[in-house]
Amino acid sequence: MRLEDKTWRVEISKVRLGRDEYRVIRPARPIAHAVLFETWHGVELTVDKAATVDLAMAWAVAARSPRSLVYLPVRSSNPNGDHQPDTPRLDLVLAHHSLGFRPSHWKQVRARLGRGLPHKVDFPPRALPTITDEEHVRAKYPRFRDHLHWNVVADTLFVVGSRHAFDLSGEDVRALAEEGPANVARTPDVHCCAEIPLGAPGHWRPSRRRPYAELHVEYCALHR
């Protein structure tokens, strides 16, 4: 499957809080099978074939839409009850850091979304590109600061960063969507995942008290 062949149907809402207006992009159809929850080592996300496309599209759009919040409402997904965690489930919001959005405002924004305007998004050209080994090595240097950061507020995981920060992990997100279903079809027992670093390794974020962690995204061919 090639993401370039996909069109993502979304709804776009604009919400005003005081002087600020926020543009929220979310899938037009419900995400049927995805489970997101916090663990001792970070965050776990289980997705099926359709949900991997939603995630990859959202990842690419968030990196290239600095004025938008990209919202994946997955708390109510997975109605068959597969892979249910013992901990509370979360929604996911991806945002470019230049937006400067405060997660503490999210509960108000979410409550005012209403019905958005329908829109179609094609996979952006050169989105989620292949990252060189040199760039991956550079990202592990102590002085490197262009990391994705995270927070959990109002039953929602926020992942925030620059375009480059999203692209560093986007290659794995794209590979999971394009190659995961075929890999699992060939070898049902294979573990197919994307491991996404969140935060600077070994450091706490003073403003949010969130340590370095990992968003572990696992593809699972869920049976309906």
Secondary structure in CASP SS format (residue, H / E / C, confidence):
PFRMAT SS
TARGET T0000
AUTHOR 0000-0000-0000
METHOD secondary structure of the structure
MODEL  1
M C 1.00
R C 1.00
L H 1.00
E H 1.00
D H 1.00
K C 1.00
T E 1.00
W E 1.00
R E 1.00
V E 1.00
E E 1.00
I E 1.00
S E 1.00
K E 1.00
V E 1.00
R E 1.00
L E 1.00
G C 1.00
R C 1.00
D E 1.00
E E 1.00
Y E 1.00
R E 1.00
V E 1.00
I E 1.00
R E 1.00
P E 1.00
A C 1.00
R C 1.00
P C 1.00
I C 1.00
A C 1.00
H C 1.00
A E 1.00
V E 1.00
L E 1.00
F E 1.00
E E 1.00
T E 1.00
W C 1.00
H C 1.00
G E 1.00
V E 1.00
E E 1.00
L E 1.00
T E 1.00
V E 1.00
D C 1.00
K H 1.00
A H 1.00
A H 1.00
T H 1.00
V H 1.00
D H 1.00
L H 1.00
A H 1.00
M H 1.00
A H 1.00
W H 1.00
A H 1.00
V H 1.00
A H 1.00
A H 1.00
R H 1.00
S C 1.00
P C 1.00
R C 1.00
S E 1.00
L E 1.00
V E 1.00
Y E 1.00
L E 1.00
P C 1.00
V C 1.00
R C 1.00
S C 1.00
S C 1.00
N C 1.00
P C 1.00
N C 1.00
G C 1.00
D C 1.00
H C 1.00
Q C 1.00
P C 1.00
D C 1.00
T C 1.00
P C 1.00
R E 1.00
L C 1.00
D E 1.00
L E 1.00
V E 1.00
L E 1.00
A E 1.00
H E 1.00
H H 1.00
S H 1.00
L H 1.00
G C 1.00
F C 1.00
R C 1.00
P H 1.00
S H 1.00
H H 1.00
W H 1.00
K H 1.00
Q H 1.00
V H 1.00
R H 1.00
A H 1.00
R C 1.00
L C 1.00
G C 1.00
R C 1.00
G C 1.00
L E 1.00
P E 1.00
H E 1.00
K E 1.00
V E 1.00
D E 1.00
F C 1.00
P C 1.00
P C 1.00
R C 1.00
A C 1.00
L C 1.00
P C 1.00
T C 1.00
I C 1.00
T C 1.00
D H 1.00
E H 1.00
E H 1.00
H H 1.00
V H 1.00
R H 1.00
A C 1.00
K C 1.00
Y C 1.00
P C 1.00
R C 1.00
F C 1.00
R C 1.00
D C 1.00
H C 1.00
L C 1.00
H E 1.00
W E 1.00
N E 1.00
V E 1.00
V E 1.00
A C 1.00
D C 1.00
T E 1.00
L E 1.00
F E 1.00
V E 1.00
V E 1.00
G E 1.00
S C 1.00
R H 1.00
H H 1.00
A H 1.00
F H 1.00
D H 1.00
L H 1.00
S H 1.00
G H 1.00
E H 1.00
D H 1.00
V H 1.00
R H 1.00
A H 1.00
L H 1.00
A H 1.00
E H 1.00
E H 1.00
G H 1.00
P H 1.00
A H 1.00
N H 1.00
V H 1.00
A H 1.00
R H 1.00
T C 1.00
P C 1.00
D C 1.00
V C 1.00
H C 1.00
C C 1.00
C E 1.00
A E 1.00
E E 1.00
I E 1.00
P E 1.00
L E 1.00
G C 1.00
A C 1.00
P C 1.00
G C 1.00
H C 1.00
W C 1.00
R E 1.00
P C 1.00
S C 1.00
R C 1.00
R C 1.00
R E 1.00
P C 1.00
Y C 1.00
A E 1.00
E E 1.00
L E 1.00
H E 1.00
V E 1.00
E E 1.00
Y E 1.00
C C 1.00
A C 1.00
L C 1.00
H C 1.00
R C 1.00
END
